[in-house]
Amino acid sequence: MTHPNVAARPTQAVVLAGGQGSRLRPYTDDRPKPMVEIPGTGTPIIGHQLNWLAEEGVTDVVVSCGHLAEVLQKWLATAELPLSVTTVVETEPLGRGGGLKYAAAHLPRPDRPWYATNGDIWTRFSLRDMADFHTERDAVATLALARPRIPWGAVRTDGFGHITDFIEAPPSTVEINAGVYVFSPEFRDLLPDRGDHERATFPRLARERKLAGFPLPQGSYWRAIDTVKDLTEAAKELDADRA
């Protein structure tokens, strides 16, 4: 039997890949952050993203380029990709919201919902489930929510101040924006031409109860690749999964 929400699941996506990635130097001296390879895979971050999007039913992607755009465009032009990819480059800085709006204008089906993801995220979870969650709540925008592991060990104590346990890199107790989104068609018109949608569009939708948060299912893999340490940790986690 066909799930009633199948028709509402997006088949198109925007990948925001314009960041400079200064905290990932020297890896980003000659390439944009999404082109940095996960050690041990031979594939850049964006390659993992595109494969994941294709597995989740996406057929068309618009990649918003910026810093060293030509490096990313050259790789996209020569790689064997499982979906259709178009690239756009901002001729002037538009901010995160303006850049998202500019990229979304190039989606092939403007009257249909769409996904968006930050170009420095490496994750695996069911986008189909997230799309169904979005539809069931009649949301205009839905954010994936993660509980990343904090980079320090934690200490557990009893009511008398005795230390009872040590926990290595425990998950955060609060949820954060995971950088993966589902948007209804009307969301694009709510975005600013310039500026940051997280300071304007999202708060407005939250007040109207049209902004939803999808907690990543327990056991889902999620990591933002911001620093050299993140690359090292991602490689360790990959090795652990293979073991």
N, C-alpha and C positions, 0 to 999 in steps of 0.2 A: 504494500500500500504506500502511496506517495505521501510524504509528510506535508501537512498543509502549509508549511512555511517555505517549502523548496523554491517556489516562484519568487520569494522575496530575498533569497540569498544572493549577495553580490557575485558578479563574475568579472568585475573590474576593480582596479586598485591604483592608488598613488603611493609611490615610495619616495620619501623625502631624503635626498642623498646629497645635500649641498653643504653640509658642515665641514669646517676646516680640520677638526680633529687634532687641535694643538697638543692635547694631553697624550696623544698617541705617537708623538714624534720619537724616533726618526722614521717610523713606519709611514707617516703621512707627509714626509718631505716631498715625495714624488707621486703621490696618489691621494685621492679623497678617502675619507675614513671607510666608506662602504666597500672600497676595493682592497682593504687590508685582509690578508688571508688568515683564517683560523689555523693555527699550527697543527700539522698532522692531517689536514684535509685537502690541501692544494686548491681550495676554493675560497674566493673572497666572501665576505659577509653577505653582500647582496646576492651572490649566487645561491647561498643557502636560503635566503628569503624568497627568491623567485621560485625555487623548487618547492618550497613549502606552500606558497600561494597557489601554484599550479595543482598541487595535491589537494588543496581545499576548494577546487572548482573555479579558480580565476583563470580567465583566458586572455585578458588584456591589462597591461600595466603601463602607467605613465611614470617615468622616473624624473624627478625634479633635481637637476644637477646645479652645481655651483662651483666650489673650489676644485680646480684641475678637472673641469668637466670633460675635457677631451680624452683624458685617460679612461674615465668610466665609459664614455661613448664608444671608444675604440674597442674596449673589452666586450661591451654589449653587442657590437656589430659583428664580432668574430666568434663569440661563444655559441654553443649549441643550447638554446633556451627552450623550455617546455611551454612557452606562451609568447604572445606578441607583445613587444616592448616599444614604446615611443619615449623619446627623451625631450625635455624642455629645459631651457636655460633662462634664468631671469636676466634681463638686460640691465636691470638696476635692482638693488636690494629692496625687497618688498616686506620683509619681516616674515615670521612663521605663518601667520594667518594669510597674508597677501600671497605668499609663495604657494600655500596650499590651494588657494582659490585659483591662482594662475594655472597650476598643474591640473586641477580638476576640470578646467575649461577644455582640456584636451582629451578627456575621457570619451570613448566612443558612444556611450549610451547615457546622455545627460539626464534622462528621465528615469533612470534606474539607480538603486542604492550602490554604494561603493565602500571598499575598505581603504584604509590608509595606514601606513606604518613608517616609523622612523627608520632611517637607513642603517642605524648602528645597533639594531636589536637582533639577537639570535634567540629564537624561541621555537617551541613546538606545542601547539594545542589545537583544539578543534575550532576553526573559524566558523564552520557551519553551525556549531552550537552557539557561538557568540552571536551570529546573525539571527538565529531563532530567538535568543534572549532579547535582542534589540526589537524584533518585530512584536513579540509578546507584550512588551512594555510600551509599545506605541511611542518609542523614543525617536528623536531627531538625530541624536548622536549618542553612541555608546563607547565608553573607554574600557579597555582591558585593565584590570587591576592586579598588580603583583605584590608579593611580599618577599622582597629580595633578602638574601642572607647578609647580615651586617658583617663588616670585615674584622670584628674583634670577637674574642671569646667572651662568653657571658658567665656570670656566677649566680648560682641559685643558693638562697639562704632559707633557714627556717625562721619561725617567729621569735627566736631568741638571739638572732644574729650569728648563728653558727653557719658556716659554709657547708652545704650538703652536696654540691655537684658543680662541675665545670662543663660548659656546653660550647663546643667549637663552632664558630660562625653560625649562630642560630638565625632562623628567619625573623624578619622584622615583625613587630607587633602591630604595625600600621600598614595600610595598603597605599601603594603609589600608582601613578599613571604609568602603565607599562609601555606606552608608545605605540599601541595598536588600536585601531578604531573601526567602527562601523558607522556610516553616515547615510541618512536618507537623502533623496535627491534634492530636497529644499535646503539642505544644510549649506550648499555652496553659496546661495544668495545671502546667507546670514554672515558670511565671512567678510572681514574688512579687506578693502583693496590694498591697504598697507597696515602693518602692525601685527599684533599678537592676538590670536583668537582665544588663547587661554585667559586673557585678561578682559575680553569683551564678550565674545560669542558664547563661550562655555558658561560664564556666570549668568548670562541672560537665560540660557536654556535651563540651567539649574533652578532658577527662580520659577520658571514655568513648568517644572517637573517634566521636562522633555530630554533631560540628560541622564543616561543610565550608566551604571558601573558593573562590569562583568568580572567577577573574581576568577582568576585563573584556577582551573581545577587542581586539586591536590596532586602533586607528583608531576605537574607540567614543568617543562624546562623553560627558563627565561633568564637571559642575561643581557644587560646593556654593555656594549664594548666601548668603554670610554677611555681606559688607560691601558698601559702595557701589562699591568697586573691582571686586568680583566682577560686579556688574550691568554696569559699563562694559565689562569684558572679555568678558562673555557677548554683549553687543551687537556688539562688534568681531568676535567669532568668527562670529556670525550673518551679519554683512555679508560676511565672507570666504567663507562657504559659498555665499552668493547670487551672489557675483561670478563 
